[in-house]
Structures are given as C-alpha cells and as structure tokens.
C-alpha cells in the first residue's frame, strides 16, 4: 500500500513527476488555445448553407474549448507551474488552416476531426500518467476528454453525411 505522500502530487518527493505533468498540461493548454483560434476562423470563413451549419457548430464549441484551456491553465498554476505566454506558442494544427475555397466544408470537418483526435490521444496520455499520483488532474482531464470525444463524434457524423452523398 502506498503512503499518503506518494499519492500527493504536491509532495516534494513528487517534484519530478509533477514537472512531467505540468509539461503535458502546457501542451494541452496550447492545443486548446490553438483550437480556439482556428475555430474562430473556421466559424467565420465557411460559405454556403452547409458551411453555415458547420460554422454554427464551431461557434458553440469555441467557448467550451476556451474553458478547457482555462482549466488546464489553472491546473498548471495549482501544480506550482507557470502558465506560458504567447511567445511560447508554436502552432501545430495544419489541418485546421482555412482552405483555398471557403465552400470546402469537408476541409473544415476533417480539420476538426484531426484536432479532436490529437487532443483525445494527448489527454489519454495525461490520464494514464496521473492515474496513481494525481487524482485531481486525472479527474479533470477525464471530463475534458469526454467533451472532446463528443465534439469528434459530432463532426464524424457530419463527415459521414458527406460521404453518403459522395461529396467526401
């Protein structure tokens, strides 16, 4: 049986593990913040009736993604880390960049699926790492993971509709 301080991520003996978790949380923070930026552009750029449907879905998701970023920021601070500023930002989401044609709704859909899939993969890594040593972070990330899975599932549904019509 583990002693109490072995499960206390704030205990001095867990400094190295805490720093690893902070690094993963910083990556999660940047993923969410970049998603917010790209969802803003993807909620404005699409043209056409179906493009507006996608844009409206993304408009709704912007606030949730921002809230996730804020959760990660607070947890970084709680773990004695420093929330990074914009000079540390390195963009990663190539698939979410605006397409050449603003009526290319499938491009927007696939970009969202790609971003959500990347987030899900990263959040599963955090969940695995925190399972035994940091139950508070573990619980928080499980909740965020559930949201991201819901987002991905919704956009996979949009893509299946296009595929059924032979447009993707």
Secondary structure, 3 states (H helix, E strand, C coil): CCCHHHHCCCCHHHHHHHHHHHHHHHHHHHHHHHHHHHHHHHHHCCCCHHHHHHHHHHHHHHHHHHHHHHHHHHHHHHCCCCCCCHHHCCCCCHHHCCCCCCCCHHHHHHHHHHHHHHHHHHHHHHHHHHCCCCHHHHHHHHHHHHHHHHHHHHHHHHHHHHHHCCCC
